[in-house]
Amino acid sequence: MASVRKRQESLAGARVYLSGPMDFVGSREKDREYGWRTRLSQVLKDLKVVVFNPWEKPLVRWFYEYGRETKHLKDIKKTWDFDPTRKGMRARTRCAKKFWETMHIDLRMVDLSDFLIAYCPTNVYSVGTVHEIVMASQQHKPVLFVSPRMEFSPLGVLRKHLAEDKRGLRLLKQLESEVPIKPNPEGVPSLWYMSLLGGHAFFDGFGFSEFQARYKWPVTPLDAHEKAMRPKRPLLPFLLKVNKGKLPKRFDLKMGIEVPDDDWLLLKLRRR
């Protein structure tokens, strides 16, 4: 019975870091309270996974509040200045120095993780996410990459609404050219990510609907999105299979078959 239990809790004790945009999301407050990280953390913790969530950074011994995403950290952007004088240089250096704490602890959490989950919508700009993915990849850690299918139905409604408004249509077209309102109905990730991570690492959604009743999550736009564009390869069922002992595999083009993915090195560390 003990061996069966171990086989059904393969992820117990493993550590995961949740990577994804934080600066350019619609609402940082809502993302922190109801976003994908919060939901995923609940499911993973029930699987006895140690979750590193950048919204909820762990306490650091000797350094109180080190690198936390506080309102104070958000306000430092207001002090940034491109002034070429010493005053501007001082302001920029102060911003860089303050955010170093956040960058430091986030990368330390990536370093300590056994695998990484990255949520990367193609319409959201994020530099830290790229840094974390590359770092985990260079350490040969599994990176589970969620690239949701993107469609902007309100955009079509707005274009139809402005059909008789030539100036409004010109402004809308200009807006589309200046911001990343680009549909991606198949959720195709960047070709760079494809080459970096390989074809076995990608998912087009989370599959939260199967867990909605259990966790009583409030309905969010993410639910409407996954309902309208049901994921073909959701992440959560994959994680549950791994937890039950199914070793992830990757496809070997030369052999033409699936082979074990040896990036999944979950060390069995025993404490005396």
Buried (B, 14 or more C-beta within 10 A) or exposed (E): EEEEEEEEBBBBBBBBBBBBBBEEBEEBEEBBEBBBBBBBBBBBEEBEBBBBBBBBBBEBEEEEEBBBBEEEBEEBEEEEBEEEEEEEEEBBEBBEEBBEBBBBBBBBBBEEBBBBBBBBBBBBEBEBBBBBBBBBBEEEBBBBBBBBBBBBEEBEEBBEEBEEEEEBBEEBEEEBEEEEBEBBEEBBBEEEBBEBBBEBBBBBBBBBBEBEEEEEBEEBEBBEBBEEBEBEEBBBBBBBEBBEEEEBEBEEEEEEEEEEBEBBEBEEEEEE
